[in-house]
Amino acid sequence: MVLVGKHHDGYALWPTSVANPNRPGWNAPRDFVGELADASRARCMRLGVYYSGGIDWSFKAPPIATLLDFLDTAPPARSTRRYVEAQYAS
């Protein structure tokens, strides 16, 4: 199974210590990712976790009317690289 741990809305499904710079507290207080990982391992199941780092609407809010609009929702790489790396590792 594959869980979407952080989708394009920027909401993290674990209690990360790395705050979203645009939406403080924009994460789950409960560790859904860790709980599902533990349950998967206990049943010898494989688990993947999807993390949307290339598109994050909490940095550039849509509206999205075209494919170019969608591509423009990618946060600037230089300003978000440290945030994504730190949150991914937390």
PDB file with one MODEL, atoms N, CA, C and O in Angstrom:
MODEL        1
ATOM      1  N   MET A   1       0.843  -1.163   0.000  1.00  0.00           N
ATOM      2  CA  MET A   1       0.000   0.000   0.000  1.00  0.00           C
ATOM      3  C   MET A   1       0.890   1.228   0.000  1.00  0.00           C
ATOM      4  O   MET A   1       2.053   1.168   0.401  1.00  0.00           O
ATOM      5  N   VAL A   2       0.339   2.334  -0.450  1.00  0.00           N
ATOM      6  CA  VAL A   2       1.073   3.600  -0.470  1.00  0.00           C
ATOM      7  C   VAL A   2       0.212   4.654   0.210  1.00  0.00           C
ATOM      8  O   VAL A   2      -0.933   4.882  -0.179  1.00  0.00           O
ATOM      9  N   LEU A   3       0.770   5.286   1.216  1.00  0.00           N
ATOM     10  CA  LEU A   3       0.094   6.359   1.943  1.00  0.00           C
ATOM     11  C   LEU A   3       0.602   7.697   1.432  1.00  0.00           C
ATOM     12  O   LEU A   3       1.795   7.860   1.177  1.00  0.00           O
ATOM     13  N   VAL A   4      -0.290   8.637   1.284  1.00  0.00           N
ATOM     14  CA  VAL A   4       0.117   9.997   0.953  1.00  0.00           C
ATOM     15  C   VAL A   4       0.424  10.697   2.280  1.00  0.00           C
ATOM     16  O   VAL A   4      -0.478  11.179   2.965  1.00  0.00           O
ATOM     17  N   GLY A   5       1.702  10.742   2.626  1.00  0.00           N
ATOM     18  CA  GLY A   5       2.117  11.327   3.904  1.00  0.00           C
ATOM     19  C   GLY A   5       2.052  12.844   3.916  1.00  0.00           C
ATOM     20  O   GLY A   5       1.797  13.457   4.952  1.00  0.00           O
ATOM     21  N   LYS A   6       2.285  13.444   2.757  1.00  0.00           N
ATOM     22  CA  LYS A   6       2.134  14.899   2.577  1.00  0.00           C
ATOM     23  C   LYS A   6       1.771  15.132   1.125  1.00  0.00           C
ATOM     24  O   LYS A   6       2.556  14.858   0.217  1.00  0.00           O
ATOM     25  N   HIS A   7       0.566  15.644   0.922  1.00  0.00           N
ATOM     26  CA  HIS A   7       0.093  15.889  -0.435  1.00  0.00           C
ATOM     27  C   HIS A   7       0.392  17.333  -0.816  1.00  0.00           C
ATOM     28  O   HIS A   7       1.090  18.040  -0.090  1.00  0.00           O
ATOM     29  N   HIS A   8      -0.132  17.765  -1.945  1.00  0.00           N
ATOM     30  CA  HIS A   8       0.158  19.102  -2.459  1.00  0.00           C
ATOM     31  C   HIS A   8      -0.332  20.223  -1.547  1.00  0.00           C
ATOM     32  O   HIS A   8       0.137  21.356  -1.662  1.00  0.00           O
ATOM     33  N   ASP A   9      -1.265  19.928  -0.643  1.00  0.00           N
ATOM     34  CA  ASP A   9      -1.754  20.972   0.264  1.00  0.00           C
ATOM     35  C   ASP A   9      -0.743  21.286   1.362  1.00  0.00           C
ATOM     36  O   ASP A   9      -0.923  22.247   2.110  1.00  0.00           O
ATOM     37  N   GLY A  10       0.328  20.479   1.468  1.00  0.00           N
ATOM     38  CA  GLY A  10       1.387  20.741   2.434  1.00  0.00           C
ATOM     39  C   GLY A  10       1.135  20.196   3.825  1.00  0.00           C
ATOM     40  O   GLY A  10       1.972  20.382   4.708  1.00  0.00           O
ATOM     41  N   TYR A  11       0.009  19.529   4.055  1.00  0.00           N
ATOM     42  CA  TYR A  11      -0.332  19.018   5.381  1.00  0.00           C
ATOM     43  C   TYR A  11       0.367  17.683   5.617  1.00  0.00           C
ATOM     44  O   TYR A  11       0.155  16.730   4.867  1.00  0.00           O
ATOM     45  N   ALA A  12       1.188  17.612   6.639  1.00  0.00           N
ATOM     46  CA  ALA A  12       1.942  16.399   6.963  1.00  0.00           C
ATOM     47  C   ALA A  12       1.134  15.504   7.897  1.00  0.00           C
ATOM     48  O   ALA A  12       0.537  15.987   8.859  1.00  0.00           O
ATOM     49  N   LEU A  13       1.115  14.211   7.618  1.00  0.00           N
ATOM     50  CA  LEU A  13       0.352  13.260   8.434  1.00  0.00           C
ATOM     51  C   LEU A  13       1.191  12.650   9.551  1.00  0.00           C
ATOM     52  O   LEU A  13       0.994  11.491   9.918  1.00  0.00           O
ATOM     53  N   TRP A  14       2.110  13.417  10.081  1.00  0.00           N
ATOM     54  CA  TRP A  14       2.891  13.017  11.248  1.00  0.00           C
ATOM     55  C   TRP A  14       3.241  14.283  12.015  1.00  0.00           C
ATOM     56  O   TRP A  14       3.237  15.370  11.436  1.00  0.00           O
ATOM     57  N   PRO A  15       3.543  14.168  13.300  1.00  0.00           N
ATOM     58  CA  PRO A  15       3.830  15.359  14.114  1.00  0.00           C
ATOM     59  C   PRO A  15       5.264  15.842  13.911  1.00  0.00           C
ATOM     60  O   PRO A  15       6.098  15.738  14.810  1.00  0.00           O
ATOM     61  N   THR A  16       5.538  16.366  12.731  1.00  0.00           N
ATOM     62  CA  THR A  16       6.877  16.827  12.399  1.00  0.00           C
ATOM     63  C   THR A  16       7.299  18.011  13.269  1.00  0.00           C
ATOM     64  O   THR A  16       6.483  18.867  13.613  1.00  0.00           O
ATOM     65  N   SER A  17       8.556  18.045  13.611  1.00  0.00           N
ATOM     66  CA  SER A  17       9.092  19.174  14.383  1.00  0.00           C
ATOM     67  C   SER A  17       9.527  20.308  13.465  1.00  0.00           C
ATOM     68  O   SER A  17       9.933  21.369  13.939  1.00  0.00           O
ATOM     69  N   VAL A  18       9.447  20.093  12.166  1.00  0.00           N
ATOM     70  CA  VAL A  18       9.829  21.114  11.183  1.00  0.00           C
ATOM     71  C   VAL A  18       8.555  21.803  10.718  1.00  0.00           C
ATOM     72  O   VAL A  18       7.778  21.238   9.949  1.00  0.00           O
ATOM     73  N   ALA A  19       8.351  23.010  11.184  1.00  0.00           N
ATOM     74  CA  ALA A  19       7.106  23.734  10.899  1.00  0.00           C
ATOM     75  C   ALA A  19       7.073  24.231   9.464  1.00  0.00           C
ATOM     76  O   ALA A  19       8.088  24.646   8.905  1.00  0.00           O
ATOM     77  N   ASN A  20       5.881  24.179   8.885  1.00  0.00           N
ATOM     78  CA  ASN A  20       5.677  24.783   7.577  1.00  0.00           C
ATOM     79  C   ASN A  20       5.844  26.287   7.739  1.00  0.00           C
ATOM     80  O   ASN A  20       5.161  26.883   8.572  1.00  0.00           O
ATOM     81  N   PRO A  21       6.730  26.923   6.970  1.00  0.00           N
ATOM     82  CA  PRO A  21       6.971  28.354   7.169  1.00  0.00           C
ATOM     83  C   PRO A  21       5.785  29.240   6.826  1.00  0.00           C
ATOM     84  O   PRO A  21       5.747  30.399   7.240  1.00  0.00           O
ATOM     85  N   ASN A  22       4.824  28.726   6.082  1.00  0.00           N
ATOM     86  CA  ASN A  22       3.667  29.522   5.691  1.00  0.00           C
ATOM     87  C   ASN A  22       2.396  29.175   6.457  1.00  0.00           C
ATOM     88  O   ASN A  22       1.444  29.956   6.482  1.00  0.00           O
ATOM     89  N   ARG A  23       2.385  28.006   7.077  1.00  0.00           N
ATOM     90  CA  ARG A  23       1.211  27.562   7.840  1.00  0.00           C
ATOM     91  C   ARG A  23       1.663  26.842   9.098  1.00  0.00           C
ATOM     92  O   ARG A  23       1.720  25.612   9.107  1.00  0.00           O
ATOM     93  N   PRO A  24       1.983  27.564  10.154  1.00  0.00           N
ATOM     94  CA  PRO A  24       2.405  26.918  11.401  1.00  0.00           C
ATOM     95  C   PRO A  24       1.317  25.967  11.920  1.00  0.00           C
ATOM     96  O   PRO A  24       0.125  26.266  11.855  1.00  0.00           O
ATOM     97  N   GLY A  25       1.760  24.821  12.433  1.00  0.00           N
ATOM     98  CA  GLY A  25       0.820  23.828  12.946  1.00  0.00           C
ATOM     99  C   GLY A  25       0.124  23.038  11.858  1.00  0.00           C
ATOM    100  O   GLY A  25      -0.865  22.355  12.125  1.00  0.00           O
ATOM    101  N   TRP A  26       0.625  23.119  10.636  1.00  0.00           N
ATOM    102  CA  TRP A  26      -0.010  22.466   9.499  1.00  0.00           C
ATOM    103  C   TRP A  26       0.473  21.025   9.388  1.00  0.00           C
ATOM    104  O   TRP A  26       1.039  20.617   8.374  1.00  0.00           O
ATOM    105  N   ASN A  27       0.236  20.268  10.449  1.00  0.00           N
ATOM    106  CA  ASN A  27       0.570  18.849  10.482  1.00  0.00           C
ATOM    107  C   ASN A  27      -0.317  18.157  11.504  1.00  0.00           C
ATOM    108  O   ASN A  27      -0.892  18.787  12.392  1.00  0.00           O
ATOM    109  N   ALA A  28      -0.410  16.847  11.352  1.00  0.00           N
ATOM    110  CA  ALA A  28      -1.249  16.059  12.254  1.00  0.00           C
ATOM    111  C   ALA A  28      -0.580  15.927  13.621  1.00  0.00           C
ATOM    112  O   ALA A  28       0.633  15.726  13.691  1.00  0.00           O
ATOM    113  N   PRO A  29      -1.339  16.034  14.696  1.00  0.00           N
ATOM    114  CA  PRO A  29      -0.762  15.809  16.015  1.00  0.00           C
ATOM    115  C   PRO A  29      -0.518  14.322  16.281  1.00  0.00           C
ATOM    116  O   PRO A  29       0.238  13.962  17.184  1.00  0.00           O
ATOM    117  N   ARG A  30      -1.152  13.481  15.504  1.00  0.00           N
ATOM    118  CA  ARG A  30      -1.018  12.031  15.628  1.00  0.00           C
ATOM    119  C   ARG A  30      -0.113  11.510  14.503  1.00  0.00           C
ATOM    120  O   ARG A  30      -0.156  12.036  13.391  1.00  0.00           O
ATOM    121  N   ASP A  31       0.683  10.510  14.771  1.00  0.00           N
ATOM    122  CA  ASP A  31       1.627   9.984  13.792  1.00  0.00           C
ATOM    123  C   ASP A  31       0.982   8.881  12.953  1.00  0.00           C
ATOM    124  O   ASP A  31       1.208   7.694  13.186  1.00  0.00           O
ATOM    125  N   PHE A  32       0.177   9.294  11.975  1.00  0.00           N
ATOM    126  CA  PHE A  32      -0.490   8.329  11.106  1.00  0.00           C
ATOM    127  C   PHE A  32       0.512   7.526  10.283  1.00  0.00           C
ATOM    128  O   PHE A  32       0.318   6.329  10.068  1.00  0.00           O
ATOM    129  N   VAL A  33       1.577   8.171   9.824  1.00  0.00           N
ATOM    130  CA  VAL A  33       2.586   7.479   9.025  1.00  0.00           C
ATOM    131  C   VAL A  33       3.266   6.392   9.855  1.00  0.00           C
ATOM    132  O   VAL A  33       3.391   5.254   9.403  1.00  0.00           O
ATOM    133  N   GLY A  34       3.702   6.735  11.056  1.00  0.00           N
ATOM    134  CA  GLY A  34       4.371   5.764  11.923  1.00  0.00           C
ATOM    135  C   GLY A  34       3.460   4.629  12.344  1.00  0.00           C
ATOM    136  O   GLY A  34       3.883   3.474  12.384  1.00  0.00           O
ATOM    137  N   GLU A  35       2.218   4.946  12.658  1.00  0.00           N
ATOM    138  CA  GLU A  35       1.265   3.904  13.064  1.00  0.00           C
ATOM    139  C   GLU A  35       0.993   2.924  11.933  1.00  0.00           C
ATOM    140  O   GLU A  35       0.942   1.714  12.158  1.00  0.00           O
ATOM    141  N   LEU A  36       0.819   3.437  10.717  1.00  0.00           N
ATOM    142  CA  LEU A  36       0.577   2.551   9.587  1.00  0.00           C
ATOM    143  C   LEU A  36       1.828   1.742   9.256  1.00  0.00           C
ATOM    144  O   LEU A  36       1.727   0.575   8.875  1.00  0.00           O
ATOM    145  N   ALA A  37       3.000   2.348   9.399  1.00  0.00           N
ATOM    146  CA  ALA A  37       4.250   1.615   9.159  1.00  0.00           C
ATOM    147  C   ALA A  37       4.388   0.460  10.158  1.00  0.00           C
ATOM    148  O   ALA A  37       4.729  -0.658   9.772  1.00  0.00           O
ATOM    149  N   ASP A  38       4.125   0.730  11.423  1.00  0.00           N
ATOM    150  CA  ASP A  38       4.203  -0.334  12.438  1.00  0.00           C
ATOM    151  C   ASP A  38       3.210  -1.455  12.155  1.00  0.00           C
ATOM    152  O   ASP A  38       3.557  -2.633  12.248  1.00  0.00           O
ATOM    153  N   ALA A  39       1.970  -1.091  11.809  1.00  0.00           N
ATOM    154  CA  ALA A  39       0.943  -2.089  11.524  1.00  0.00           C
ATOM    155  C   ALA A  39       1.302  -2.896  10.277  1.00  0.00           C
ATOM    156  O   ALA A  39       1.062  -4.102  10.225  1.00  0.00           O
ATOM    157  N   SER A  40       1.871  -2.238   9.285  1.00  0.00           N
ATOM    158  CA  SER A  40       2.276  -2.939   8.057  1.00  0.00           C
ATOM    159  C   SER A  40       3.370  -3.948   8.343  1.00  0.00           C
ATOM    160  O   SER A  40       3.302  -5.096   7.904  1.00  0.00           O
ATOM    161  N   ARG A  41       4.376  -3.514   9.080  1.00  0.00           N
ATOM    162  CA  ARG A  41       5.486  -4.420   9.411  1.00  0.00           C
ATOM    163  C   ARG A  41       4.994  -5.617  10.218  1.00  0.00           C
ATOM    164  O   ARG A  41       5.444  -6.742   9.999  1.00  0.00           O
ATOM    165  N   ALA A  42       4.076  -5.379  11.146  1.00  0.00           N
ATOM    166  CA  ALA A  42       3.560  -6.465  11.985  1.00  0.00           C
ATOM    167  C   ALA A  42       2.826  -7.520  11.167  1.00  0.00           C
ATOM    168  O   ALA A  42       2.690  -8.667  11.591  1.00  0.00           O
ATOM    169  N   ARG A  43       2.360  -7.122  10.003  1.00  0.00           N
ATOM    170  CA  ARG A  43       1.627  -8.060   9.143  1.00  0.00           C
ATOM    171  C   ARG A  43       2.423  -8.435   7.886  1.00  0.00           C
ATOM    172  O   ARG A  43       1.874  -8.971   6.923  1.00  0.00           O
ATOM    173  N   CYS A  44       3.734  -8.139   7.917  1.00  0.00           N
ATOM    174  CA  CYS A  44       4.634  -8.462   6.793  1.00  0.00           C
ATOM    175  C   CYS A  44       4.143  -7.870   5.475  1.00  0.00           C
ATOM    176  O   CYS A  44       4.262  -8.495   4.421  1.00  0.00           O
ATOM    177  N   MET A  45       3.593  -6.662   5.545  1.00  0.00           N
ATOM    178  CA  MET A  45       3.121  -5.970   4.345  1.00  0.00           C
ATOM    179  C   MET A  45       4.127  -4.902   3.947  1.00  0.00           C
ATOM    180  O   MET A  45       4.880  -4.405   4.784  1.00  0.00           O
ATOM    181  N   ARG A  46       4.135  -4.559   2.697  1.00  0.00           N
ATOM    182  CA  ARG A  46       5.003  -3.491   2.209  1.00  0.00           C
ATOM    183  C   ARG A  46       4.254  -2.170   2.254  1.00  0.00           C
ATOM    184  O   ARG A  46       3.050  -2.106   2.005  1.00  0.00           O
ATOM    185  N   LEU A  47       4.991  -1.125   2.576  1.00  0.00           N
ATOM    186  CA  LEU A  47       4.397   0.208   2.667  1.00  0.00           C
ATOM    187  C   LEU A  47       5.301   1.203   1.966  1.00  0.00           C
ATOM    188  O   LEU A  47       6.518   1.199   2.153  1.00  0.00           O
ATOM    189  N   GLY A  48       4.700   2.040   1.171  1.00  0.00           N
ATOM    190  CA  GLY A  48       5.390   3.180   0.575  1.00  0.00           C
ATOM    191  C   GLY A  48       4.733   4.451   1.088  1.00  0.00           C
ATOM    192  O   GLY A  48       3.550   4.458   1.429  1.00  0.00           O
ATOM    193  N   VAL A  49       5.502   5.515   1.139  1.00  0.00           N
ATOM    194  CA  VAL A  49       4.958   6.798   1.577  1.00  0.00           C
ATOM    195  C   VAL A  49       5.275   7.837   0.510  1.00  0.00           C
ATOM    196  O   VAL A  49       6.436   8.047   0.157  1.00  0.00           O
ATOM    197  N   TYR A  50       4.237   8.480   0.004  1.00  0.00           N
ATOM    198  CA  TYR A  50       4.393   9.541  -0.986  1.00  0.00           C
ATOM    199  C   TYR A  50       4.521  10.861  -0.252  1.00  0.00           C
ATOM    200  O   TYR A  50       3.723  11.166   0.634  1.00  0.00           O
ATOM    201  N   TYR A  51       5.525  11.644  -0.618  1.00  0.00           N
ATOM    202  CA  TYR A  51       5.754  12.973  -0.047  1.00  0.00           C
ATOM    203  C   TYR A  51       5.832  13.951  -1.206  1.00  0.00           C
ATOM    204  O   TYR A  51       6.741  13.862  -2.032  1.00  0.00           O
ATOM    205  N   SER A  52       4.903  14.871  -1.275  1.00  0.00           N
ATOM    206  CA  SER A  52       4.904  15.856  -2.347  1.00  0.00           C
ATOM    207  C   SER A  52       5.816  17.018  -1.959  1.00  0.00           C
ATOM    208  O   SER A  52       5.429  17.906  -1.198  1.00  0.00           O
ATOM    209  N   GLY A  53       7.009  16.992  -2.489  1.00  0.00           N
ATOM    210  CA  GLY A  53       7.945  18.083  -2.216  1.00  0.00           C
ATOM    211  C   GLY A  53       8.048  19.055  -3.371  1.00  0.00           C
ATOM    212  O   GLY A  53       8.426  20.212  -3.187  1.00  0.00           O
ATOM    213  N   GLY A  54       7.708  18.585  -4.571  1.00  0.00           N
ATOM    214  CA  GLY A  54       7.820  19.433  -5.754  1.00  0.00           C
ATOM    215  C   GLY A  54       6.644  20.358  -5.961  1.00  0.00           C
ATOM    216  O   GLY A  54       6.779  21.405  -6.594  1.00  0.00           O
ATOM    217  N   ILE A  55       5.503  19.987  -5.440  1.00  0.00           N
ATOM    218  CA  ILE A  55       4.305  20.822  -5.522  1.00  0.00           C
ATOM    219  C   ILE A  55       3.805  21.006  -4.096  1.00  0.00           C
ATOM    220  O   ILE A  55       3.555  20.028  -3.391  1.00  0.00           O
ATOM    221  N   ASP A  56       3.660  22.245  -3.674  1.00  0.00           N
ATOM    222  CA  ASP A  56       3.172  22.518  -2.319  1.00  0.00           C
ATOM    223  C   ASP A  56       2.353  23.795  -2.352  1.00  0.00           C
ATOM    224  O   ASP A  56       2.893  24.899  -2.423  1.00  0.00           O
ATOM    225  N   TRP A  57       1.042  23.626  -2.301  1.00  0.00           N
ATOM    226  CA  TRP A  57       0.143  24.758  -2.410  1.00  0.00           C
ATOM    227  C   TRP A  57       0.211  25.695  -1.214  1.00  0.00           C
ATOM    228  O   TRP A  57      -0.328  26.800  -1.285  1.00  0.00           O
ATOM    229  N   SER A  58       0.847  25.303  -0.121  1.00  0.00           N
ATOM    230  CA  SER A  58       0.971  26.215   1.017  1.00  0.00           C
ATOM    231  C   SER A  58       2.034  27.279   0.735  1.00  0.00           C
ATOM    232  O   SER A  58       2.133  28.263   1.467  1.00  0.00           O
ATOM    233  N   PHE A  59       2.825  27.089  -0.315  1.00  0.00           N
ATOM    234  CA  PHE A  59       3.807  28.094  -0.709  1.00  0.00           C
ATOM    235  C   PHE A  59       3.268  29.000  -1.807  1.00  0.00           C
ATOM    236  O   PHE A  59       3.507  30.208  -1.796  1.00  0.00           O
ATOM    237  N   LYS A  60       2.548  28.421  -2.748  1.00  0.00           N
ATOM    238  CA  LYS A  60       1.932  29.185  -3.839  1.00  0.00           C
ATOM    239  C   LYS A  60       0.517  28.671  -4.008  1.00  0.00           C
ATOM    240  O   LYS A  60       0.296  27.592  -4.558  1.00  0.00           O
ATOM    241  N   ALA A  61      -0.428  29.442  -3.537  1.00  0.00           N
ATOM    242  CA  ALA A  61      -1.823  29.005  -3.590  1.00  0.00           C
ATOM    243  C   ALA A  61      -2.351  29.052  -5.015  1.00  0.00           C
ATOM    244  O   ALA A  61      -2.056  29.986  -5.761  1.00  0.00           O
ATOM    245  N   PRO A  62      -3.135  28.039  -5.394  1.00  0.00           N
ATOM    246  CA  PRO A  62      -3.758  28.075  -6.707  1.00  0.00           C
ATOM    247  C   PRO A  62      -4.798  29.198  -6.762  1.00  0.00           C
ATOM    248  O   PRO A  62      -5.007  29.770  -5.692  1.00  0.00           O
ATOM    249  N   PRO A  63      -5.444  29.581  -7.777  1.00  0.00           N
ATOM    250  CA  PRO A  63      -6.242  28.697  -8.596  1.00  0.00           C
ATOM    251  C   PRO A  63      -5.442  28.074  -9.738  1.00  0.00           C
ATOM    252  O   PRO A  63      -4.479  28.646 -10.249  1.00  0.00           O
ATOM    253  N   ILE A  64      -5.880  26.893 -10.107  1.00  0.00           N
ATOM    254  CA  ILE A  64      -5.242  26.176 -11.196  1.00  0.00           C
ATOM    255  C   ILE A  64      -6.281  26.004 -12.298  1.00  0.00           C
ATOM    256  O   ILE A  64      -7.266  25.284 -12.134  1.00  0.00           O
ATOM    257  N   ALA A  65      -6.047  26.669 -13.411  1.00  0.00           N
ATOM    258  CA  ALA A  65      -6.968  26.574 -14.543  1.00  0.00           C
ATOM    259  C   ALA A  65      -6.327  25.868 -15.730  1.00  0.00           C
ATOM    260  O   ALA A  65      -7.026  25.352 -16.602  1.00  0.00           O
ATOM    261  N   THR A  66      -4.988  25.846 -15.761  1.00  0.00           N
ATOM    262  CA  THR A  66      -4.291  25.232 -16.884  1.00  0.00           C
ATOM    263  C   THR A  66      -3.127  24.405 -16.360  1.00  0.00           C
ATOM    264  O   THR A  66      -2.781  24.472 -15.181  1.00  0.00           O
ATOM    265  N   LEU A  67      -2.530  23.625 -17.252  1.00  0.00           N
ATOM    266  CA  LEU A  67      -1.353  22.847 -16.870  1.00  0.00           C
ATOM    267  C   LEU A  67      -0.216  23.774 -16.443  1.00  0.00           C
ATOM    268  O   LEU A  67       0.515  23.459 -15.504  1.00  0.00           O
ATOM    269  N   LEU A  68      -0.062  24.887 -17.105  1.00  0.00           N
ATOM    270  CA  LEU A  68       0.989  25.844 -16.717  1.00  0.00           C
ATOM    271  C   LEU A  68       0.738  26.404 -15.327  1.00  0.00           C
ATOM    272  O   LEU A  68       1.686  26.620 -14.572  1.00  0.00           O
ATOM    273  N   ASP A  69      -0.516  26.643 -14.974  1.00  0.00           N
ATOM    274  CA  ASP A  69      -0.845  27.089 -13.614  1.00  0.00           C
ATOM    275  C   ASP A  69      -0.408  26.044 -12.598  1.00  0.00           C
ATOM    276  O   ASP A  69       0.147  26.378 -11.551  1.00  0.00           O
ATOM    277  N   PHE A  70      -0.662  24.773 -12.913  1.00  0.00           N
ATOM    278  CA  PHE A  70      -0.274  23.697 -12.009  1.00  0.00           C
ATOM    279  C   PHE A  70       1.240  23.666 -11.826  1.00  0.00           C
ATOM    280  O   PHE A  70       1.729  23.565 -10.701  1.00  0.00           O
ATOM    281  N   LEU A  71       1.973  23.750 -12.915  1.00  0.00           N
ATOM    282  CA  LEU A  71       3.430  23.726 -12.824  1.00  0.00           C
ATOM    283  C   LEU A  71       3.969  24.919 -12.054  1.00  0.00           C
ATOM    284  O   LEU A  71       5.026  24.827 -11.430  1.00  0.00           O
ATOM    285  N   ASP A  72       3.258  26.030 -12.089  1.00  0.00           N
ATOM    286  CA  ASP A  72       3.695  27.233 -11.378  1.00  0.00           C
ATOM    287  C   ASP A  72       3.492  27.122  -9.870  1.00  0.00           C
ATOM    288  O   ASP A  72       3.973  27.980  -9.130  1.00  0.00           O
ATOM    289  N   THR A  73       2.792  26.089  -9.393  1.00  0.00           N
ATOM    290  CA  THR A  73       2.606  25.933  -7.950  1.00  0.00           C
ATOM    291  C   THR A  73       3.826  25.326  -7.266  1.00  0.00           C
ATOM    292  O   THR A  73       3.851  25.195  -6.042  1.00  0.00           O
ATOM    293  N   ALA A  74       4.836  24.956  -8.050  1.00  0.00           N
ATOM    294  CA  ALA A  74       6.070  24.432  -7.449  1.00  0.00           C
ATOM    295  C   ALA A  74       6.762  25.548  -6.683  1.00  0.00           C
ATOM    296  O   ALA A  74       6.995  26.622  -7.238  1.00  0.00           O
ATOM    297  N   PRO A  75       7.095  25.312  -5.412  1.00  0.00           N
ATOM    298  CA  PRO A  75       7.779  26.355  -4.646  1.00  0.00           C
ATOM    299  C   PRO A  75       9.181  26.576  -5.191  1.00  0.00           C
ATOM    300  O   PRO A  75       9.774  25.661  -5.764  1.00  0.00           O
ATOM    301  N   PRO A  76       9.720  27.784  -5.020  1.00  0.00           N
ATOM    302  CA  PRO A  76      11.085  28.039  -5.478  1.00  0.00           C
ATOM    303  C   PRO A  76      12.060  27.082  -4.798  1.00  0.00           C
ATOM    304  O   PRO A  76      12.082  26.988  -3.570  1.00  0.00           O
ATOM    305  N   ALA A  77      12.849  26.387  -5.573  1.00  0.00           N
ATOM    306  CA  ALA A  77      13.721  25.329  -5.051  1.00  0.00           C
ATOM    307  C   ALA A  77      14.684  25.832  -3.986  1.00  0.00           C
ATOM    308  O   ALA A  77      14.862  25.172  -2.963  1.00  0.00           O
ATOM    309  N   ARG A  78      15.288  26.948  -4.194  1.00  0.00           N
ATOM    310  CA  ARG A  78      16.293  27.432  -3.237  1.00  0.00           C
ATOM    311  C   ARG A  78      15.697  27.769  -1.885  1.00  0.00           C
ATOM    312  O   ARG A  78      16.317  27.511  -0.853  1.00  0.00           O
ATOM    313  N   SER A  79      14.509  28.340  -1.875  1.00  0.00           N
ATOM    314  CA  SER A  79      13.924  28.765  -0.603  1.00  0.00           C
ATOM    315  C   SER A  79      13.281  27.628   0.176  1.00  0.00           C
ATOM    316  O   SER A  79      13.043  27.762   1.376  1.00  0.00           O
ATOM    317  N   THR A  80      12.997  26.510  -0.485  1.00  0.00           N
ATOM    318  CA  THR A  80      12.306  25.425   0.216  1.00  0.00           C
ATOM    319  C   THR A  80      13.124  24.154   0.367  1.00  0.00           C
ATOM    320  O   THR A  80      12.696  23.235   1.065  1.00  0.00           O
ATOM    321  N   ARG A  81      14.279  24.073  -0.261  1.00  0.00           N
ATOM    322  CA  ARG A  81      15.049  22.828  -0.227  1.00  0.00           C
ATOM    323  C   ARG A  81      15.386  22.404   1.201  1.00  0.00           C
ATOM    324  O   ARG A  81      15.218  21.235   1.550  1.00  0.00           O
ATOM    325  N   ARG A  82      15.854  23.323   2.023  1.00  0.00           N
ATOM    326  CA  ARG A  82      16.195  22.955   3.406  1.00  0.00           C
ATOM    327  C   ARG A  82      14.962  22.518   4.192  1.00  0.00           C
ATOM    328  O   ARG A  82      15.029  21.580   4.986  1.00  0.00           O
ATOM    329  N   TYR A  83      13.843  23.194   3.972  1.00  0.00           N
ATOM    330  CA  TYR A  83      12.593  22.822   4.646  1.00  0.00           C
ATOM    331  C   TYR A  83      12.179  21.407   4.279  1.00  0.00           C
ATOM    332  O   TYR A  83      11.868  20.609   5.164  1.00  0.00           O
ATOM    333  N   VAL A  84      12.169  21.083   3.001  1.00  0.00           N
ATOM    334  CA  VAL A  84      11.747  19.765   2.536  1.00  0.00           C
ATOM    335  C   VAL A  84      12.701  18.691   3.064  1.00  0.00           C
ATOM    336  O   VAL A  84      12.254  17.654   3.555  1.00  0.00           O
ATOM    337  N   GLU A  85      14.001  18.929   2.968  1.00  0.00           N
ATOM    338  CA  GLU A  85      14.979  17.940   3.443  1.00  0.00           C
ATOM    339  C   GLU A  85      14.828  17.709   4.946  1.00  0.00           C
ATOM    340  O   GLU A  85      14.870  16.567   5.403  1.00  0.00           O
ATOM    341  N   ALA A  86      14.654  18.778   5.712  1.00  0.00           N
ATOM    342  CA  ALA A  86      14.525  18.630   7.167  1.00  0.00           C
ATOM    343  C   ALA A  86      13.209  17.940   7.533  1.00  0.00           C
ATOM    344  O   ALA A  86      13.186  17.090   8.424  1.00  0.00           O
ATOM    345  N   GLN A  87      12.119  18.295   6.858  1.00  0.00           N
ATOM    346  CA  GLN A  87      10.847  17.670   7.176  1.00  0.00           C
ATOM    347  C   GLN A  87      10.826  16.217   6.743  1.00  0.00           C
ATOM    348  O   GLN A  87      10.270  15.371   7.444  1.00  0.00           O
ATOM    349  N   TYR A  88      11.409  15.920   5.627  1.00  0.00           N
ATOM    350  CA  TYR A  88      11.463  14.545   5.137  1.00  0.00           C
ATOM    351  C   TYR A  88      12.233  13.652   6.106  1.00  0.00           C
ATOM    352  O   TYR A  88      11.900  12.480   6.283  1.00  0.00           O
ATOM    353  N   ALA A  89      13.248  14.209   6.719  1.00  0.00           N
ATOM    354  CA  ALA A  89      14.083  13.433   7.646  1.00  0.00           C
ATOM    355  C   ALA A  89      13.478  13.327   9.041  1.00  0.00           C
ATOM    356  O   ALA A  89      13.903  12.488   9.835  1.00  0.00           O
ATOM    357  N   SER A  90      12.477  14.177   9.354  1.00  0.00           N
ATOM    358  CA  SER A  90      11.928  14.176  10.725  1.00  0.00           C
ATOM    359  C   SER A  90      10.984  13.043  10.979  1.00  0.00           C
ATOM    360  O   SER A  90      10.451  12.918  12.081  1.00  0.00           O
TER     361      SER A  90
ENDMDL
END
